[in-house]
Structures are given as C-alpha cells and as structure tokens.
Amino acid sequence: MFVNLTEVLTNEDRVVSMQTEAQLREVSVGGELHSVLASSPVNFVFTNTGKGRARIEGNAEFVFSAGCDRCLKPVEERMDVCFTREVWAPDMAADPSVYEEQPFMDGFQLDVEDLLISEIVTSWPMKILCKPDCKGICPICGTDLNTGTCKCDTFVPDPRMAAIKDIFEADKEV
C-alpha cells in the first residue's frame, strides 16, 4: 500500500494523521519466513519539518508465528513496533545518497509495507524462546529436554586439557 506524502512534503508546518491496515501476511527475517497471525491498524502522524522534509511517526502491534530457538516448538511472538523516520522529497535531499537510504520511498509515495518490514526486521528479538528456562533439544539424538532426558553421552572435554591428554595417550603401551 502506498501513501502519497506530496501534501506534507510541500506544505510547511503541515501535520496529517491517518490509520491504515497492515497488509503483511509474512515477513522474512534471517532467511526464515514468519507468518503474520494478527496485526493492529498502523497509526501514522506525518509532520512537515522543513522544505521538502517530513517526520513519520507510527506504531502497530503484530503477532508472528515463529519457532523457539532452542527446542523448535511453534511460538506466537508479539511485537510492538514504534518508529520515527525522517524522509525527504526526491528533489530536496541535500545529498543524493541520503535519498538512497530510504528505500521505502518512491518519489513522493511512501510504501507502507516496505517501511513496516524494515522496522520489524530491525526490532526482531535476538532469541525467541517458548519459555525463559527452555532446555532445548539434545544435540545428539534430538530429544526435547523440556519433556524428559535422554541417555546420550554429552560430556565435552575441556579443550585446554587436550595437550595433556595427548601426552598420556602417547605413553600408553599397546
């Protein structure tokens, strides 16, 4: 969905508020597709901050389907997205590279989905867990350690002791 910002970018001290529905169905973060299960309307306030410049303020809530980063169980991840961005009219940017930093603008048109995706990706949490004390899965057999234990040998020797281990193994008689 595109929003025409010509009126805001060309009229000084102009403020426009609007609400629109987010039409996102899925978002790709880190190479994984996450379905959008629910979203609130996106609230925008567009404020002219000078000749050919505007500030975009907005907020929305999203619920995504994701997998727990430790045990891979499906999780509903709720995210509040609040943002403030400064945009320029294509003919008013002081430096042409500045206009290239706003890929969600196409001339005087704001691509709402591109802006929201950009904000969601930058706000995405580092880890998504089904519960704070999730134990994950066994790296050997794949058993979910939240539901029980497995009989796999998970002993990992201290790598600092590897040199001493080599000395002892060299002295063994076969």
VONU-733625 format. One line per 5 residues: for each residue x, z, y of C-alpha. Coordinates in nm, 2 decimals, padded with zeros to 4 digits. Layout:
REM VONU-733625
X/Z/Y; ... $
REM end
This chain:
REM VONU-733625
00.00/00.00/00.00; 00.13/-00.09/00.34; 00.06/00.09/00.67; 00.10/-00.10/01.00; 00.31/00.10/01.24 $
00.31/-00.15/01.53; 00.08/00.06/01.74; 00.30/00.37/01.70; 00.64/00.19/01.74; 00.53/00.01/02.06 $
00.34/00.28/02.25; 00.54/00.57/02.38; 00.40/00.92/02.31; 00.15/00.78/02.06; 00.05/01.01/01.77 $
-00.15/00.88/01.47; -00.27/01.09/01.18; -00.40/00.95/00.86; -00.47/01.02/00.50; -00.43/00.78/00.21 $
-00.45/00.79/-00.16; -00.12/00.76/-00.35; -00.15/00.47/-00.59; 00.15/00.56/-00.80; 00.10/00.55/-01.18 $
00.46/00.62/-01.29; 00.80/00.69/-01.14; 01.14/00.61/-01.28; 01.39/00.90/-01.24; 01.73/00.88/-01.41 $
01.63/00.58/-01.62; 01.32/00.76/-01.76; 00.96/00.67/-01.68; 00.74/00.96/-01.59; 00.36/00.92/-01.57 $
00.17/01.05/-01.27; -00.11/01.26/-01.42; -00.26/01.36/-01.08; -00.20/01.34/-00.71; -00.35/01.47/-00.39 $
-00.41/01.24/-00.09; -00.10/01.18/00.12; -00.13/01.32/00.47; 00.07/01.14/00.74; 00.15/01.20/01.10 $
00.32/00.92/01.28; 00.47/01.01/01.62; 00.65/00.78/01.86; 00.98/00.94/01.96; 01.10/00.67/02.20 $
01.11/00.30/02.25; 01.08/00.14/01.90; 01.13/00.47/01.72; 00.89/00.69/01.53; 00.89/01.00/01.32 $
00.70/01.00/00.99; 00.59/01.34/00.86; 00.39/01.37/00.54; 00.31/01.57/00.24; 00.14/01.53/-00.10 $
00.12/01.70/-00.44; 00.19/01.53/-00.77; 00.17/01.63/-01.13; 00.40/01.44/-01.37; 00.44/01.41/-01.74 $
00.80/01.49/-01.84; 00.99/01.62/-02.14; 01.16/01.96/-02.15; 01.54/01.90/-02.10; 01.62/02.15/-02.38 $
01.36/02.11/-02.65; 01.20/01.78/-02.56; 00.84/01.91/-02.56; 00.60/01.74/-02.32; 00.57/01.94/-01.99 $
00.35/01.89/-01.69; 00.57/01.91/-01.38; 00.40/01.99/-01.05; 00.58/01.88/-00.73; 00.50/01.93/-00.37 $
00.65/01.65/-00.17; 00.70/01.72/00.21; 00.91/01.48/00.42; 01.01/01.38/00.76; 01.17/01.05/00.83 $
01.28/00.86/01.14; 01.21/00.49/01.15; 01.29/00.21/01.39; 01.13/-00.12/01.48; 01.34/-00.40/01.33 $
01.43/-00.54/01.67; 01.51/-00.19/01.82; 01.76/-00.04/01.58; 02.09/00.03/01.77; 02.29/-00.06/01.47 $
02.16/-00.32/01.21; 02.29/-00.11/00.92; 02.05/00.17/01.03; 01.76/-00.06/00.96; 01.90/-00.13/00.61 $
01.88/00.25/00.54; 01.50/00.23/00.55; 01.42/00.01/00.25; 01.05/00.13/00.27; 01.00/-00.06/00.60 $
00.92/-00.43/00.60; 00.92/-00.53/00.97; 00.65/-00.31/01.13; 00.49/-00.23/00.79; 00.56/00.10/00.60 $
00.55/00.06/00.22; 00.39/00.40/00.13; 00.47/00.37/-00.24; 00.84/00.30/-00.18; 00.86/00.59/00.06 $
00.69/00.83/-00.19; 00.91/00.71/-00.47; 01.22/00.77/-00.26; 01.11/01.12/-00.17; 01.01/01.20/-00.53 $
01.34/01.09/-00.67; 01.54/01.29/-00.42; 01.32/01.60/-00.48; 01.32/01.58/-00.86; 01.45/01.90/-01.02 $
01.78/01.91/-01.20; 01.63/02.05/-01.51; 01.27/02.06/-01.63; 01.20/02.34/-01.88; 00.89/02.42/-02.08 $
00.97/02.79/-02.01; 01.26/02.96/-01.84; 01.41/03.10/-02.16; 01.37/02.78/-02.37; 01.63/02.79/-02.65 $
01.63/02.41/-02.71; 01.70/02.23/-03.04; 01.97/02.27/-03.29; 02.24/02.01/-03.22; 02.30/01.95/-03.59 $
01.95/01.94/-03.76; 01.72/01.92/-03.46; 01.51/02.23/-03.54; 01.32/02.36/-03.24; 01.49/02.70/-03.19 $
01.19/02.83/-03.00; 00.98/02.84/-03.32; 01.25/02.96/-03.56; 01.61/02.95/-03.66; 01.80/02.71/-03.89 $
02.08/02.77/-04.13; 02.33/02.53/-03.97; 02.68/02.64/-03.90; 02.71/02.63/-03.52; 03.04/02.81/-03.50 $
03.26/02.63/-03.24; 03.63/02.74/-03.24; 03.79/02.82/-02.91; 03.99/02.51/-02.82; 04.26/02.73/-02.66 $
04.35/02.85/-03.01; 04.39/02.50/-03.16; 04.77/02.51/-03.13; 04.79/02.84/-03.32; 04.56/02.71/-03.58 $
04.79/02.41/-03.63; 05.09/02.64/-03.68; 04.91/02.84/-03.95; 04.79/02.52/-04.13; 05.15/02.38/-04.12 $
05.28/02.69/-04.31; 05.03/02.67/-04.59; 05.16/02.56/-04.93; 04.96/02.31/-05.11 $
REM end
